[in-house]
Amino acid sequence: MCNLDELKNASLDFIDINTAECINKESFLNISFNALCEILDLHLSCAEGIDIVNATKKWIAANNPETSKIFEIFKHINLSSISGAEYNSLLVALNSYFIPENLVEFVKEQENAQNSGTESRACRTIKNVATIEKGAQVIEGLCYPDSLPSASEVLLNGEINLDEIVYYNRFSEKPITIQLGRPYFLESLGSSLYFLGS
């Protein structure tokens, strides 16, 4: 059975690389406040900043959230990616939801959010997905000594032990191959190689 957290992360990854299409769907207007904030926390590099702002404005018009939620929504958007004219246009649009005092507070909240360096989902520490707990396994590779239970337990346990190694089968010439538990979008890939003399 698929882990719900993994299914959620897979869905967010899909939205992240298909942002331009997803935010223009009618169904985007029907997502919850919490879901909207999580989507806006993505890197969303596949869409223009102003398109994200405009889609968010449409969501606000369709759902009419309270002022505090509008403040929260825009904390999740990097407004530095839009021009000064576009920012001013956004303030004019939000004027119909805010009283003047709220609008001033909104601008201050935005400045604080930008200066605080709030992390987006895409900028958080990348976690290792090549682990047994996440369903990864070694499908090509031999382990030494032979008494070890499996190459997966040696290579994917998060520890380095030079007395326990995984090596490729030189007779079949197949490289060490790791299969992850599910598809991931990998931003970095690292490995440790050791040369053991005879």
C-alpha positions as CSV (number, residue, x, y, z in Angstrom):
1,M,0.0,0.0,0.0
2,C,1.3,3.4,-0.9
3,N,2.4,5.6,2.0
4,L,0.2,8.7,2.1
5,D,3.1,11.0,2.7
6,E,5.0,9.6,-0.3
7,L,1.9,9.9,-2.4
8,K,1.5,13.6,-1.3
9,N,5.1,14.3,-2.1
10,A,4.8,12.6,-5.5
11,S,1.8,14.8,-6.3
12,L,3.7,18.0,-5.2
13,D,6.6,17.0,-7.4
14,F,4.3,16.6,-10.3
15,I,2.8,20.0,-9.7
16,D,6.2,21.5,-9.4
17,I,7.3,20.5,-12.9
18,N,3.9,21.1,-14.4
19,T,3.1,24.4,-12.7
20,A,2.1,26.5,-15.7
21,E,-0.6,23.9,-16.7
22,C,-1.8,23.1,-13.1
23,I,-2.4,26.7,-12.0
24,N,-4.5,27.4,-15.0
25,K,-6.9,24.5,-14.4
26,E,-10.4,25.3,-13.2
27,S,-9.8,22.7,-10.4
28,F,-7.0,24.9,-9.0
29,L,-9.7,27.2,-7.7
30,N,-11.2,24.4,-5.6
31,I,-8.1,23.4,-3.6
32,S,-8.0,24.1,0.1
33,F,-6.1,27.0,1.8
34,N,-3.5,24.5,3.2
35,A,-3.0,22.8,-0.2
36,L,-2.5,26.2,-1.8
37,C,0.1,27.2,0.7
38,E,2.0,23.9,0.2
39,I,1.9,24.4,-3.6
40,L,3.2,27.9,-3.3
41,D,6.0,26.6,-1.1
42,L,7.4,24.7,-4.1
43,H,10.1,26.1,-6.3
44,L,7.7,26.5,-9.2
45,S,10.5,27.3,-11.6
46,C,8.4,26.2,-14.5
47,A,6.0,29.2,-14.3
48,E,6.5,32.9,-14.4
49,G,6.2,34.7,-11.0
50,I,3.4,37.0,-12.3
51,D,1.4,33.9,-13.5
52,I,1.6,32.4,-10.0
53,V,0.5,35.7,-8.5
54,N,-2.4,36.0,-11.0
55,A,-3.5,32.4,-10.3
56,T,-3.4,33.1,-6.6
57,K,-5.5,36.2,-7.1
58,K,-8.1,34.1,-8.9
59,W,-8.1,31.6,-6.1
60,I,-8.7,34.5,-3.6
61,A,-11.5,35.9,-5.7
62,A,-13.2,32.4,-5.9
63,N,-12.8,31.6,-2.2
64,N,-12.9,35.0,-0.4
65,P,-10.6,34.0,2.5
66,E,-10.3,36.2,5.6
67,T,-7.6,38.9,5.7
68,S,-5.2,36.9,7.9
69,K,-5.2,34.0,5.4
70,I,-4.4,36.4,2.5
71,F,-1.5,37.6,4.5
72,E,-0.4,34.0,5.0
73,I,-0.8,33.0,1.3
74,F,1.5,35.8,0.1
75,K,4.2,34.8,2.6
76,H,4.6,31.7,0.5
77,I,5.2,33.6,-2.8
78,N,8.5,35.2,-3.8
79,L,7.2,38.6,-4.9
80,S,10.7,39.8,-5.6
81,S,10.3,37.9,-8.9
82,I,7.7,40.3,-10.2
83,S,8.3,43.8,-11.4
84,G,7.5,47.0,-9.5
85,A,4.5,47.7,-11.7
86,E,3.1,44.2,-11.3
87,Y,3.6,44.5,-7.5
88,N,1.7,47.8,-7.5
89,S,-1.1,46.2,-9.6
90,L,-1.3,43.4,-7.0
91,L,-1.8,46.0,-4.2
92,V,-4.6,47.6,-6.1
93,A,-6.3,44.2,-6.6
94,L,-5.9,43.4,-2.9
95,N,-7.4,46.8,-2.0
96,S,-10.9,45.4,-2.4
97,Y,-10.1,42.9,0.4
98,F,-8.2,45.2,2.8
99,I,-8.9,48.4,4.6
100,P,-6.0,50.9,4.2
101,E,-4.5,49.8,7.6
102,N,-4.5,46.2,6.4
103,L,-2.8,47.1,3.2
104,V,0.1,48.9,5.0
105,E,0.4,45.9,7.3
106,F,0.5,43.6,4.3
107,V,3.4,45.5,2.8
108,K,5.3,45.3,6.1
109,E,4.5,41.6,6.4
110,Q,5.9,41.1,2.9
111,E,9.1,42.9,3.8
112,N,9.5,40.8,6.9
113,A,8.9,37.6,5.0
114,Q,11.5,38.5,2.4
115,N,14.1,39.6,5.0
116,S,13.6,36.5,7.2
117,G,14.7,34.2,4.4
118,T,11.8,31.8,4.9
119,E,12.7,28.5,3.4
120,S,10.6,27.1,0.6
121,R,10.1,23.4,0.2
122,A,12.6,23.3,-2.6
123,C,15.3,25.0,-0.5
124,R,15.1,22.7,2.5
125,T,17.8,20.2,3.2
126,I,17.6,17.4,0.6
127,K,17.1,14.0,2.3
128,N,18.6,10.8,1.3
129,V,16.0,8.7,-0.7
130,A,18.3,5.7,-1.2
131,T,17.4,4.0,2.0
132,I,15.9,0.6,2.9
133,E,13.2,2.4,4.8
134,K,12.1,4.2,1.6
135,G,12.1,0.9,-0.4
136,A,15.5,1.3,-2.2
137,Q,17.4,-1.9,-3.0
138,V,20.5,-3.1,-4.7
139,I,19.4,-5.1,-7.8
140,E,22.9,-5.6,-9.2
141,G,26.0,-6.0,-7.0
142,L,27.7,-8.5,-4.7
143,C,28.7,-8.0,-1.1
144,Y,31.8,-9.0,0.8
145,P,32.1,-11.0,3.0
146,D,29.6,-13.5,1.5
147,S,28.1,-14.1,5.0
148,L,26.4,-10.7,4.9
149,P,22.6,-10.9,4.4
150,S,22.3,-8.6,1.3
151,A,24.0,-5.9,-0.7
152,S,21.1,-3.6,0.1
153,E,21.7,-3.8,3.9
154,V,25.4,-3.0,3.3
155,L,25.1,-0.2,0.9
156,L,21.9,1.5,2.0
157,N,22.1,1.5,5.8
158,G,23.6,5.0,6.0
159,E,26.8,3.8,7.5
160,I,30.4,3.3,6.2
161,N,32.2,0.1,7.2
162,L,35.3,-0.7,5.2
163,D,35.0,-4.3,6.3
164,E,31.7,-4.6,4.5
165,I,31.6,-3.7,0.8
166,V,29.5,-4.0,-2.3
167,Y,31.3,-4.6,-5.6
168,Y,30.3,-5.2,-9.2
169,N,30.3,-8.7,-10.8
170,R,33.4,-8.5,-13.0
171,F,32.4,-11.7,-14.8
172,S,29.0,-10.3,-16.0
173,E,30.4,-6.8,-16.1
174,K,27.1,-5.4,-14.8
175,P,27.6,-2.2,-12.8
176,I,26.3,-1.8,-9.2
177,T,22.6,-0.8,-9.7
178,I,20.3,0.7,-7.2
179,Q,16.5,0.8,-7.6
180,L,14.7,3.5,-5.6
181,G,11.4,2.7,-3.9
182,R,9.5,5.1,-6.2
183,P,10.3,7.7,-8.9
184,Y,12.0,10.9,-7.5
185,F,13.2,14.1,-9.0
186,L,16.8,14.2,-7.9
187,E,18.5,17.5,-7.5
188,S,21.8,16.0,-6.5
189,L,23.5,12.6,-6.5
190,G,26.4,11.5,-4.3
191,S,28.3,8.3,-3.7
192,S,31.4,7.1,-1.9
193,L,34.0,5.0,-3.8
194,Y,36.8,3.1,-2.2
195,F,39.7,1.4,-3.9
196,L,40.8,-1.7,-2.0
197,G,44.2,-3.0,-3.1
198,S,44.8,-6.7,-3.3
